[in-house]
Amino acid sequence: MIKEVVTLKDKTTSLSVTNGKVSAVLRSNIQKTGVRLYDSNCLAIAGAIGAYREEELVKKAKQLLKFKLPYDSAPEEGARRSVDFSKKLELSDGAFVELAGNVLEALGKKYPQFMFSHKLELKEVEETLVNDCGTELSYKDRYLQLQLINKHRDSKNLMDGGGAVVSRIADFDKIVESLSLGCDVYSEKADFSEKGEMIPVVMLGNDVEFISKFVTDLKGDVYGSGASLFSEKVGQELFNKDFTLLVNRDAENKMSRFFDGEGVVLKDDCFALIENGVLKSAYTSKRIAKQYGLQVTGSAALVYDSAPDVSSGALAAAQGGKTIKELLGGRKAILAVQAAGGDFTPQGEYASPIQTAYLFDGEKLLGRLPQLSMRSNVYDMFGKDYIGASSDSDYPGSPFNYMAINMNVSKIDGWM
């Protein structure tokens, strides 16, 4: 019998914001612990939130072994690594609350015509996986997670825009700029001149809207069962040579755990699912890889109270060497801030409304656009129409970069 212990700690100072003011302060410090027992190709798990006694969890897990949950993947052996980025952000809880108050005050003075709401958070996380096979993995981090939505006081909409910051860098001026995205050009109604032509649409990499077809169809069990659009196409050049899709576990730059839920640590912290346009693999856990004869890609979710399942959380397009301005090459683009409600068909056709969008030159917003719709298909989006993933982002230290794709865009009557 092999014992494995998973520990997830999350310490958060969370400020709820209503109408530009802090309406509530919540401090939480949550620990979740799971004990996994591997025995005779079976797995049993017992979990606890908060204070716990390990011997009690082991006892409970042993009782669960009698149900013989099949799990024929062996735990990771001899993986040892620890990373700690929690000291990179030197900001106490009190200083964070003061910073947040100053940011809201600055936003209120600069944009009195807008109401700002949502959450500002300072997060500290620690995730560990230790087992009897010599594996000891630990990841610690501390960062800002700020998100505000804005609404013009004369608007009938629930929201007119919003901005977000995820970073270990607390830059006051840049925070104000990022959280007020679109406010400066709210009254500047823009248009685009490329009517009837393909238009660059830009999204930030933290929005999985563009890559959602890969999330669904490169999942190991979907691919392996033959239900994927890409099934049996490994080795084929399906996409643009400039497009590479990674399982990216670069903890320093992506601000996320470097190991997966089964303790797998990738070489150079990355695995290419699509490399220079060539399909290489689906994303898998050990169990799914073994079941379907696929490669292990370090894509198991880290959960404390259930068996690790396949997770798409680390999927990201590889950054290129150009900024978004360089990628656009002088063309104006549509920056899609909110594009909800779209989807891919099983055949790869894509369509989505764009509720909030701005005309964008790669450096600044030029004006607010009406509601739009965009459409394409996955092979064109990441083939002939793929512009690239940028080397820059909208905030220093952000794990999210821009992605630009030529899309067929049309207007929907009305403005948000």
C-alpha positions in Angstrom: 0.0 0.0 0.0 1.3 3.5 -0.9 0.2 6.6 0.8 0.0 10.0 -0.9 -0.9 13.3 0.7 -2.2 16.3 -1.1 -2.4 19.7 0.6 -4.1 22.8 -0.8 -3.8 26.1 1.2 -5.5 29.3 0.1 -5.2 32.5 2.2 -7.2 35.4 0.7 -8.0 39.0 1.6 -11.0 39.9 -0.4 -12.6 43.3 -0.8 -16.1 43.4 -2.2 -16.6 46.7 -4.2 -20.0 48.3 -4.7 -20.4 51.6 -6.5 -16.7 52.4 -6.2 -16.5 51.7 -2.5 -15.4 48.8 -0.4 -18.6 47.3 0.9 -17.1 44.2 2.7 -13.8 42.8 3.8 -13.4 39.1 4.0 -10.3 37.3 5.2 -10.2 33.5 4.7 -7.5 30.9 5.4 -8.6 27.6 4.0 -6.7 24.3 4.0 -7.8 21.2 2.2 -6.1 17.9 2.7 -6.5 14.6 0.9 -5.0 11.2 1.7 -4.8 8.8 -1.2 -4.1 5.1 -0.8 -2.9 3.0 -3.7 -3.2 -0.8 -3.4 -3.5 -3.6 -5.9 -4.5 -1.2 -8.8 -7.1 0.4 -6.7 -7.4 3.9 -5.2 -9.1 5.2 -2.1 -9.3 8.8 -1.0 -10.3 10.6 2.2 -10.4 14.4 2.4 -10.8 17.0 5.0 -11.2 20.8 5.2 -9.5 22.7 8.0 -8.0 20.9 11.0 -7.6 17.2 10.6 -5.8 14.1 12.0 -3.9 12.2 9.3 -4.3 8.9 11.0 -8.1 9.4 10.9 -8.0 10.1 7.1 -5.8 7.1 6.6 -8.2 4.9 8.5 -11.2 6.3 6.5 -9.3 5.7 3.2 -8.5 2.1 4.2 -12.2 1.5 4.8 -12.9 2.8 1.3 -10.4 0.5 -0.3 -13.0 -2.3 0.1 -15.0 -0.7 -2.7 -12.0 -1.4 -5.1 -12.1 1.8 -7.1 -10.0 0.8 -10.2 -7.0 3.0 -10.7 -4.1 1.2 -12.4 -1.7 4.2 -12.7 1.2 4.1 -10.3 2.0 7.1 -8.2 5.0 9.2 -9.2 8.4 8.1 -7.9 11.2 10.3 -6.7 10.0 13.6 -8.0 11.5 16.3 -5.7 11.1 20.0 -6.3 10.0 23.1 -4.5 9.3 26.6 -5.8 8.4 29.7 -3.7 7.4 33.0 -5.3 5.5 34.2 -2.3 8.2 36.8 -1.4 8.1 38.5 -4.8 5.1 40.6 -3.8 6.1 42.6 -0.7 2.6 43.8 0.3 1.1 43.2 3.7 -2.7 42.7 4.1 -3.0 46.2 5.6 -1.0 47.8 2.8 -3.2 45.9 0.3 -6.4 47.3 1.8 -4.8 50.8 1.7 -3.7 50.3 -1.9 -7.2 49.2 -2.9 -8.8 52.2 -1.2 -6.4 54.5 -3.0 -7.1 52.8 -6.4 -10.9 53.2 -5.9 -10.5 56.8 -4.8 -8.4 57.5 -7.9 -11.0 55.8 -10.2 -13.8 57.8 -8.6 -12.1 61.1 -9.1 -11.0 60.4 -12.6 -14.2 58.7 -13.8 -17.1 60.2 -11.7 -19.5 59.2 -14.5 -18.8 55.5 -13.9 -19.7 53.1 -11.1 -17.2 50.3 -10.3 -18.0 47.0 -8.7 -16.8 43.5 -8.1 -13.7 42.2 -6.2 -10.1 43.1 -5.3 -8.1 40.2 -3.8 -4.7 39.5 -2.4 -4.1 35.7 -2.6 -1.5 33.4 -1.1 -1.5 29.8 -2.2 0.5 26.7 -1.3 0.0 23.3 -3.0 1.9 20.2 -2.1 2.0 16.5 -3.1 4.0 14.0 -1.1 4.1 10.2 -1.2 5.8 7.1 0.1 7.7 6.7 -3.2 10.0 9.6 -2.6 8.0 12.3 -4.3 8.0 15.7 -2.6 6.5 18.6 -4.6 5.7 22.1 -3.4 4.5 25.3 -5.0 3.9 28.6 -3.1 2.8 31.9 -4.6 1.4 35.3 -3.6 -0.2 37.7 -6.1 -2.9 40.3 -6.8 -6.2 39.2 -8.4 -8.2 42.3 -9.1 -11.3 42.6 -11.2 -13.8 45.4 -11.6 -16.7 45.9 -13.9 -17.9 49.4 -14.8 -21.2 50.9 -15.6 -21.9 54.4 -16.9 -24.3 56.2 -14.7 -26.6 57.0 -17.7 -26.4 53.5 -19.1 -29.3 51.0 -18.9 -26.9 48.1 -19.1 -25.9 45.9 -16.2 -22.3 46.6 -17.2 -20.5 48.6 -19.8 -17.0 47.2 -19.5 -14.4 46.0 -17.1 -10.7 45.3 -16.4 -8.6 42.8 -14.5 -5.1 42.4 -13.1 -3.4 39.2 -12.1 0.2 39.8 -11.1 2.9 39.8 -8.4 3.6 43.5 -9.3 1.7 46.2 -7.5 2.0 49.2 -9.8 -0.5 51.8 -8.7 -0.8 53.8 -11.9 -1.0 50.6 -14.1 -3.6 49.1 -11.8 -5.8 52.2 -12.2 -5.2 52.1 -16.0 -6.1 48.4 -16.3 -9.1 48.5 -14.1 -10.6 51.4 -16.0 -10.3 49.8 -19.4 -12.6 51.5 -21.9 -13.7 54.4 -19.7 -11.6 57.0 -21.5 -13.2 56.1 -24.9 -16.8 55.3 -23.7 -18.1 58.4 -25.5 -16.0 57.8 -28.6 -18.2 55.7 -30.9 -15.8 54.0 -33.3 -16.3 52.1 -36.6 -14.0 49.9 -38.7 -13.4 50.6 -42.3 -12.6 47.0 -43.5 -16.2 46.3 -44.2 -16.6 43.0 -45.9 -13.0 42.0 -45.2 -11.4 39.8 -42.6 -10.7 41.9 -39.5 -8.1 41.2 -36.7 -9.8 40.3 -33.5 -7.7 40.4 -30.4 -8.3 38.7 -27.0 -6.3 38.2 -23.9 -4.9 34.7 -23.4 -6.8 34.3 -20.1 -10.0 34.1 -22.2 -10.3 30.5 -23.5 -12.9 31.5 -26.0 -10.6 31.1 -29.0 -9.0 27.8 -27.9 -12.1 26.2 -26.5 -12.3 23.7 -29.4 -8.9 22.3 -28.3 -10.2 22.2 -24.7 -13.0 19.9 -25.7 -11.6 17.9 -28.6 -8.0 17.4 -27.4 -9.1 16.0 -24.1 -7.6 12.6 -23.9 -10.8 10.5 -23.5 -12.6 12.4 -26.2 -9.7 12.1 -28.6 -9.0 8.5 -27.7 -12.6 7.4 -28.1 -12.7 8.8 -31.6 -15.3 11.5 -30.8 -12.9 14.4 -31.5 -12.6 16.4 -34.7 -8.9 15.7 -34.5 -9.0 12.0 -33.7 -6.4 9.9 -35.6 -4.7 13.1 -36.9 -1.6 13.1 -34.8 1.4 13.9 -37.0 -0.5 15.9 -39.5 0.2 19.6 -40.1 -3.3 21.0 -39.5 -2.5 24.6 -38.5 -0.3 27.6 -39.1 3.4 27.0 -38.6 3.4 29.9 -36.1 0.8 28.2 -33.9 2.0 26.1 -30.9 -0.4 25.0 -28.2 1.2 24.0 -24.9 0.4 22.4 -21.6 2.3 25.2 -19.9 3.3 24.6 -16.3 5.9 27.4 -16.1 5.2 28.4 -12.5 7.2 31.6 -12.6 5.6 33.2 -15.6 2.2 31.5 -15.6 1.7 31.8 -11.8 0.4 28.3 -11.4 1.6 24.9 -10.1 4.4 23.3 -12.0 3.2 19.7 -11.3 -0.1 18.1 -12.1 -2.6 16.2 -9.9 -0.7 13.0 -10.2 2.7 14.5 -9.5 3.9 14.6 -13.1 6.6 17.2 -13.7 7.2 18.0 -17.4 10.5 18.5 -19.0 11.1 22.3 -19.2 7.6 22.6 -17.6 5.9 22.4 -21.0 4.4 19.8 -23.3 3.5 20.7 -26.9 0.1 19.4 -28.0 0.4 21.2 -31.3 3.9 22.3 -32.4 4.5 24.6 -35.3 1.1 23.6 -36.7 1.6 19.9 -36.3 -0.7 17.9 -34.0 1.4 16.0 -31.5 -0.9 14.8 -28.8 -4.1 15.1 -26.8 -3.8 16.2 -23.2 -4.0 13.4 -20.7 -3.6 12.2 -17.2 -1.6 9.0 -16.5 -4.8 6.9 -16.3 -6.3 8.3 -19.5 -3.0 8.0 -21.4 -2.7 4.3 -20.4 -6.3 3.6 -21.3 -6.1 5.0 -24.8 -2.4 4.4 -25.5 -1.5 8.1 -25.5 1.4 10.2 -24.2 1.3 11.4 -20.6 1.1 15.2 -20.7 0.9 16.2 -17.1 -2.7 17.4 -17.3 -4.4 15.8 -14.3 -6.3 18.1 -12.0 -5.0 18.4 -8.4 -8.0 17.7 -6.1 -8.0 16.7 -2.5 -11.1 14.5 -2.3 -11.5 12.6 -5.6 -9.5 10.8 -8.2 -7.4 13.1 -10.5 -9.3 13.7 -13.8 -8.0 15.4 -16.9 -7.9 19.2 -16.7 -7.4 21.8 -19.4 -6.3 24.4 -16.9 -2.7 24.6 -18.1 -3.5 24.9 -21.9 -2.1 28.1 -23.5 -0.8 29.2 -26.9 3.0 29.6 -27.0 4.0 33.3 -27.1 5.8 34.5 -30.1 8.6 37.1 -30.2 6.5 40.1 -31.3 4.3 42.5 -29.4 0.7 42.8 -30.3 1.5 46.1 -32.1 4.1 44.4 -34.2 1.8 41.5 -35.0 -0.9 43.8 -36.2 1.6 45.6 -38.4 -0.2 48.9 -38.5 -3.7 47.4 -38.9 -6.5 48.4 -36.6 -8.1 45.6 -34.7 -11.1 44.8 -32.6 -10.2 44.2 -28.9 -13.0 41.8 -27.7 -13.3 42.4 -23.9 -16.6 40.4 -23.5 -17.5 37.7 -26.0 -19.9 35.4 -24.2 -22.4 32.9 -25.7 -20.4 31.6 -28.6 -19.4 28.0 -29.4 -17.8 25.6 -31.9 -19.9 23.0 -33.7 -18.7 19.4 -33.8 -17.4 20.1 -37.3 -15.3 23.1 -36.0 -17.5 26.0 -37.2 -17.3 28.9 -34.8 -19.6 31.9 -34.1 -19.9 34.2 -31.2 -21.4 37.6 -30.3 -19.1 40.3 -29.0 -20.9 42.3 -26.3 -18.1 44.7 -25.4 -15.4 45.7 -28.0 -13.0 48.6 -28.8 -11.1 49.7 -31.8 -7.5 49.0 -31.0 -4.2 49.8 -32.6 -2.0 47.6 -30.5 -1.1 50.3 -28.0 -4.3 52.2 -27.2 -8.0 52.1 -27.5 -9.4 54.3 -30.3 -13.1 54.1 -29.5 -16.0 52.0 -28.4 -17.6 49.7 -31.0 -21.2 48.6 -31.2 -22.2 45.0 -30.5 -20.7 42.6 -33.0 -20.6 39.0 -34.1 -17.7 37.0 -35.3 -17.4 33.7 -37.2 -14.9 31.4 -38.7 -13.8 27.8 -38.3 -11.1 26.2 -36.2 -8.8 25.3 -39.2 -8.9 28.8 -40.6 -8.6 30.5 -37.2 -5.4 28.6 -36.4 -4.3 28.2 -40.0 -4.3 30.9 -42.7 -6.0 33.5 -40.5 -3.9 33.1 -37.4 -1.9 36.3 -36.7 -0.1 35.1 -33.5 0.2 35.2 -29.7 2.1 38.2 -28.5 5.1 38.6 -26.2 3.4 41.4 -24.2 0.3 41.8 -22.1 -1.9 44.6 -20.8 -0.2 44.7 -17.3 3.4 44.1 -16.1 4.0 40.6 -14.8 0.6 39.3 -16.1 0.6 35.6 -17.1 -1.8 36.4 -19.9 -0.7 37.7 -23.4 -2.7 38.8 -26.4 -3.9 36.5 -29.2 -4.9 37.9 -32.6 -6.9 36.2 -35.4 -8.4 37.4 -38.6 -12.2 36.9 -38.3 -15.3 37.6 -40.3 -17.0 40.3 -38.2 -20.4 41.9 -38.7 -22.3 44.4 -36.7 -25.3 43.8 -34.5 -27.7 46.7 -34.2 -27.4 48.6 -30.9 -24.8 49.6 -28.5 -24.1 48.1 -25.1 
